[in-house]
């Protein structure tokens, strides 16, 4: 039986990929870098020797690669450190994938677009506004130029249960449950993506042997404030603590694409796995908590 490798299993997407592969009874190995996970390997993607040694040992037919520094403000303020992970680390994995003939499934973002004419299809021209988006686009180009057996999955606003609790929904719930106010922009529009759906669809894509770029995202186009209000409603939090603002009022270091989000027509034509409405997924999260 073929084996997969998940690089970045301590993160949200990586954790749900592991759950999905477990449900499907697939053989896989998970790697971590910042936090220890049971039965995982310590893989430093910036260390080429370490990368080649582990990939040779595991010999994966598929490498799932969600690992990244995804904090957009950190990337903006620390371009050299984030470049080392988000670009140079990708180069090392690409070289290993070529050498050991592994399929690479890389996770990217709608931040490669400028947010003027979203939602975006796979054919739209990238024009990133921030360092994170630029780094992800460079990584995409490296993969597309050097590999033939690859899938680039673009996604956005991923939410769901995760061990680190860093995604927008979990941070929002935590803040509201502590009776603290939180400012949420009304002018950032996107297509929130439920992490288990992203993982399930990603594995289906990888195992269908397709190649190229595919968007996997939610079906609903919604602004962050309205999304946050729905979270408050379903998790029975005080909606009045959510303060609507414009993005400029937040004075964030990194420029955000405002009218963003992703179209999912291409992946639906192949897999026919239409996502549910985001409120249905939030209800599933709430039930899982109970």
N, C-alpha and C positions, 0 to 999 in steps of 0.2 A: 504494500500500500504506500502511496506517495505521502510525503510529509511536508507540512508547511512550517514557516517561521513567522512569528509576529514580532516585529521590532517596535518596542514601545508599548508593552502590554500593561504597564502601570497607568497609562492614560485612559481616557474615556473610550475612545474608539477601539483601541487595542484590547481593552477589557471586554467589550461587547463582541469583538471578533473572536476572542477566546471562548466566550459563552456559546456563540453560534457554532464554532467548530466542535465544541464538546457535544452539543445537542445532535450534531450530524455524525458523531462518532468518528471524526477525522483524527488522524495522528498529527500532532503539531508540537512545536517548541515555542516558548515565549521568552523574550528577552526584556531586561529592564536596565536602567542606568542609575536613576536617582533613588529608587525604593526597591526593597527586596520583595519578591513574590515567590511563593513556594514552588519548587521544581522549575525555577527559571534560571537562565544564564545571564551573566553580567557582560553585556556587549556595549562597547564604546564605539559608536559609529565614526568618531573622529580618529580612531586608531586603526589604520588600514590593516596592519598585521593582525590585530585582534579580530577585525571583521572577516578577513580571509580564513583565519584559523577556525572560527566558529562555523562559518558557512560551509567550509569543507567538511567539518565534523558532522554537521546536521544533514547536509546534502538536500536542502529543501527543493521541491518542485515549484512551490509558490512562496514568495516572500511578500508578506503584507507589511507595509511600511507607513504607519500613521505617526511615528515618532517625529517630533518637531518642537521648536520653541514657538508656541502659538500665541503668546502674550504680545499683542501688536504694539503696545506702548513700550514694553521692554525691548523689542526689536528695534524700535525707533531710537531709543536712547542708548542701546548697546549694539550697534550694527556689526561690529567685528565679531563679538562673541556669538551673536545669533547667526551670522553668516557661516561660522565654523560648523554649526549644527545643521542649519537649514539648507546649506549649499555644499560645503565640503564633505559633510557626512553623507549626503546623497551621492556625491561622486564616488565615494568609497563603496557604497552598497551597489551602485551601478556597475562598477568594475568587477565586483565579486559575482554579480548576477550574470554578467557576460561570461566570465571565466568558468563558472560552474553550471551555466546554462539553466538558470532559474527564471521563472516568470516573476516579474516585479509588479506589485499592485501598490501604487503610490497615492497618498491622499493629499489633495490640494484644496483650494479655497476660492470663493467668489471675490476675495480681496485682490485678485489679479485684475479686476475690472475697476473702472473709475466711478461706477454708480450713477451714471447719467441716464442710461437707457435700459435698466434692468426690468424684468429678470433676463438673464443671459443664457444663450444656447452654447453648445460646444464650438460652434463656428464663429462666434463673435470675437472681435479683436481685443486682446487684453490691453489694458492701459492702467497699471497699478498706481495708486496714489501714495502708498506708504512703503516703508522698508520691508515689512512682512510680506506684502503682496509682491514686491519686486523679487525678494528672495525665493518665494514659491514659484514665480514664473521662471526664474533662472533654472531652478531645479527641474521644472517641467521640461524646459528646452533641452537640458542635458539628457534627460531620460529619452525624449522623443528622437534626439539626434543619434544617440549611441546604442539604444536598444531596439530590437524588433518585437520581442515578446514582453510587452508591458501593457498595463492599464493605468491611466491617470484618472482618479476619481475626484471630481470637484464637489465639495459640499459646503454647507454653511450653517451657522447657528445650531450646532449639534447640542442636544440636551437629552438627559436621561439619568438614571442612577449611576453613580461612579464613586470609586473609593476616595478620590481626592476632593470631590465636591466643588470643582472649580467652574463648572459651566454656568451660564447665565441663569438658568431656572433654579438650580440649587443655591446659588449665591443669593438670588432674590428671595427664595423661601426662608433661608436662614436669617436674612436681614429683617424681613417682615415679622417672623416669629419672635425676634428680639425687640419688637416694637420700635424699630428704627426706620426713619424715612430713607427713601432711596430715589435718586433722580434717574429717570428713564427717558430717552429721547423719543419724540413723536415723529421725527423725520428720517429715521433709519428704517428702511423697508427691506424685508428679506423673506426667505422661505425656510422657517425653522425645521430642523431635521431631527427626527427621533432616532437616537443612537442604535437601538436594536434593529430598526428598519434599515438603517445604513449598513450595519454589519451583515445582516441577512442578504441584502441585495448585493453587497460587495462580494460575498462568497459565491453567490450564484453567478455573478459576472465572471469571476476568476475561473470558476469551474466550467463555464460555457465556452472557454477558449477564445473569447473575443479579444481584440486588441484596440488600443487607441484611447481617446478621451471620452469619459462619460460623466454626466452630472447625476448625482444622487442627492435628492433634497426632498423637503416636504412639498405638499401640493398647494398649500395656502400662502398667498402673498399678504403679509401683515407687518405693521410697524411695531417697533419694540414696545411702545407703551401699551398698545392694545393687547399684545401678547402677554405682557406682564400683568395686566388687569385680569386676563383669563386665568393665569397661574394663581393669582390671589383668590379668585372666586373658587376654583376647584380645590385648592389646598386650605380654604377657609381662613385666609389671612385678611388683614385690614387693608382694603384697596386704597383708602385715603392716605396711606403712608407712601404711596407711589406718586412722585411729583413729576408731572409732564414738563419736559424742557426741550429746547432745541440742542442739537449736537454741539454747536459752537459754544453754548453756555457751559459745557462740561470741561472745556479747555484741556482736552486730551492731547498728549504729545503726537500721536499718530492720526493722520487724516483718515476718516472712514468713508467708504463708498456709501452714499445715502440711498439711492434708488437702485438696489442691488437684487440679490436672489438669483435662483437658477431654474431654468426650464428643464423638465425631465422627460420630454417626448421621446428622446433617443433611447433611453434605457427601457422605457415602457414598451417600445416596439419589439424589444428583444425578450424581455422577461415577463411582461404583463403583470407586474406586481405593483399595483397602484397603492400609494400610501394612504393612510386614513387622515382625517382632518386633525389639526394639531390639538384641539380640545379633547378628542377621543384618546390621543396618546397621553395627554396630561392626566386624564381619568385613569388610564392604566397605571401610570406612575403612582397616583394617589392610592389605588387599590393595593399595589405592591407594598407600599409603606405600611398599610394596615395589616 
